[in-house]
């Protein structure tokens, strides 16, 4: 019964990191999706076509790298301030 709160405390930083990185990736893909519609004016483009164009391996790698750099920057600033 007493082991559960200790495990939760130990997992809290990891869970926070996963949530923050996932949120950064969400913002990245949201930005890409909006760019797909504004780039071509959105005429004749469906949501399925736009999603197909943005979910690529390259975009995933860029998103993960950007999310990790963003997370490390925020953690650095959080500890310094």
Buried (B, 14 or more C-beta within 10 A) or exposed (E): EEEEEEEEEEEEEEEEBEEBBEEBBEBBBEEBBEEBEEEEEEEEBEEEEBEEBBEEEEBBEBBBEBBBEBBEEEBEEEEEE
